[in-house]
Amino acid sequence: MLKIIKSPIVLISLMILSASLSRLLTNQLHLWNFTPIAAMALFSGSHFRDKKYAFLVPLIAMLITDAVIGFHSGMLVVYGVLILITFLGFTLRNNVRVFPVLGASLLSSVIFFVITNFSVWIGSTLYPHNLSGLIACFAAGIPFFGNTLAGDLFYCSVLFGGYAFISRRHSVMQIAIKQESDQ
């Protein structure tokens, strides 16, 4: 296992594969929005020195799974939100501790909820374009927000906690992720 972890490309590929499989599984179980993608964007932003990998890992995982699940008209907004969440991950780079990660995870859930629901309201005819329509749109999104919040907290715990646990045991893990841009 450590030989695999020494290769940043293999590590990144494993992250993309595991996130994709997890998203497909939760979709099959009808756990809408309970996915690892936003947590992966936070993690990538905070841990990958090479920013192109930080952005590419969650976006590629989304593209792969969207190709299976299906694309919809709001996907560009979702991809844009993932880019914002990756930027939020950059703020954790020198501050990867429990409370900052928890705060960033909660904030990423709120950012996703607000931007995607506002986008649905403004870009569709499902709701009237007035205050009551906006409120109705956000109210309809609350059940999805619960899953988003639970998924982000769960997967941030898995990614950040798992990484901290493994890196304490095997310093090779830190070296592999921090040096992927050197190869």
C-alpha positions in Angstrom: 0.0 0.0 0.0 2.8 2.5 0.8 4.3 1.9 -2.6 1.0 3.0 -4.2 0.7 6.0 -1.9 4.2 7.2 -3.0 2.9 7.9 -6.5 0.8 11.1 -6.5 -0.9 10.2 -9.8 -2.0 6.8 -8.3 -3.1 8.5 -5.1 -5.1 11.1 -7.1 -6.6 8.4 -9.3 -7.7 6.4 -6.2 -9.3 9.5 -4.8 -11.2 10.2 -8.0 -12.3 6.5 -8.3 -13.4 6.2 -4.7 -15.3 9.5 -4.8 -17.0 8.5 -8.1 -18.0 5.1 -6.8 -19.3 6.6 -3.6 -21.4 9.2 -5.4 -22.8 6.5 -7.7 -23.7 4.3 -4.7 -25.4 7.1 -2.8 -27.3 8.0 -6.0 -28.5 4.4 -6.3 -29.6 4.4 -2.6 -31.5 7.7 -3.3 -29.4 9.6 -0.8 -29.6 12.8 -2.9 -26.7 15.2 -2.2 -25.0 12.9 0.3 -21.7 12.8 -1.7 -18.0 13.1 -1.1 -17.4 15.7 -3.9 -17.5 18.9 -1.8 -15.4 17.4 0.9 -12.9 16.3 -1.7 -12.8 19.8 -3.1 -12.1 21.2 0.5 -9.5 18.5 1.0 -7.8 19.0 -2.4 -7.7 22.7 -1.9 -6.1 22.3 1.5 -3.6 19.5 0.7 -2.5 19.6 -2.9 0.3 22.0 -3.5 -0.2 22.0 -7.2 -3.5 24.0 -7.7 -4.4 22.2 -10.9 -4.7 19.0 -9.0 -6.8 20.7 -6.3 -9.3 21.7 -8.9 -9.1 18.7 -11.2 -9.7 16.0 -8.7 -13.3 17.0 -7.6 -14.2 18.2 -11.1 -13.1 14.9 -12.8 -15.0 12.9 -10.2 -18.1 14.9 -11.0 -17.7 14.6 -14.7 -17.3 10.8 -14.5 -20.4 10.4 -12.3 -22.5 12.9 -14.2 -21.7 10.9 -17.4 -23.4 7.9 -15.7 -26.1 9.7 -13.7 -26.9 12.3 -16.3 -26.3 16.0 -16.9 -28.8 18.7 -16.3 -29.1 22.4 -17.0 -27.7 23.5 -13.6 -24.5 21.6 -13.8 -22.3 24.6 -14.7 -23.5 26.2 -11.4 -22.6 23.1 -9.5 -19.2 22.9 -11.1 -18.7 26.6 -10.3 -19.6 26.0 -6.6 -17.0 23.2 -6.5 -14.4 25.6 -7.7 -15.4 28.1 -4.9 -15.2 25.3 -2.3 -11.7 24.4 -3.6 -10.7 28.0 -3.0 -12.2 27.7 0.5 -9.9 24.7 1.0 -6.9 27.0 0.2 -7.7 28.9 3.4 -7.1 25.7 5.4 -3.6 25.1 4.0 -1.8 26.1 7.2 -4.7 25.5 9.6 -5.9 21.9 9.1 -7.4 21.4 12.6 -10.8 20.1 13.7 -12.6 23.4 14.2 -11.4 25.2 11.0 -12.2 22.1 8.9 -15.6 21.8 10.6 -16.3 25.5 9.9 -15.2 25.2 6.3 -17.3 22.1 5.8 -20.4 23.8 7.2 -19.7 26.9 5.1 -19.3 24.8 2.0 -22.7 23.2 2.6 -24.3 26.6 3.0 -22.5 28.0 -0.1 -23.7 25.1 -2.2 -27.3 25.4 -0.9 -27.6 29.1 -1.4 -26.0 29.4 -4.8 -27.6 26.3 -6.3 -31.1 27.1 -5.0 -30.8 30.8 -6.1 -29.7 29.5 -9.5 -32.8 27.3 -9.7 -35.0 30.2 -8.7 -33.5 32.7 -11.1 -33.0 30.3 -14.0 -36.3 28.4 -14.2 -40.0 28.9 -14.3 -40.7 26.5 -11.4 -41.0 29.4 -9.0 -42.3 33.0 -9.4 -39.6 35.6 -9.6 -40.5 37.4 -6.4 -39.8 37.0 -2.7 -42.4 34.4 -2.1 -41.0 32.3 -5.1 -37.5 32.6 -3.7 -38.7 31.5 -0.2 -40.6 28.6 -1.8 -37.5 27.5 -3.8 -35.3 27.6 -0.7 -37.9 25.7 1.4 -38.1 23.0 -1.3 -34.3 22.6 -1.1 -34.2 22.1 2.7 -34.4 18.3 2.6 -31.5 18.2 0.1 -29.6 20.6 2.4 -29.8 18.1 5.2 -28.2 15.5 3.1 -25.6 17.9 1.8 -24.7 18.9 5.3 -24.6 15.3 6.6 -22.5 14.2 3.5 -20.1 17.1 3.8 -19.5 16.5 7.5 -19.2 12.7 7.1 -16.8 12.8 4.1 -14.7 15.7 5.6 -14.3 13.5 8.7 -13.3 10.5 6.6 -10.9 12.5 4.3 -9.3 14.9 6.8 -9.4 12.4 9.7 -8.2 9.5 7.7 -5.4 11.5 6.2 -4.3 12.8 9.7 -4.5 9.2 11.1 -2.5 7.7 8.2 0.0 10.5 8.0 0.9 10.2 11.6 1.6 6.5 11.0 3.3 6.9 7.7 5.0 10.2 6.9 5.3 9.0 3.3 1.6 10.0 2.8 2.4 13.7 3.5 5.4 13.7 1.3 3.5 12.1 -1.6 0.7 14.6 -1.6 2.8 17.6 -1.0 5.3 16.7 -3.7 3.0 15.7 -6.5 3.9 18.9 -8.4 7.6 18.0 -8.2 7.2 14.9 -10.4 
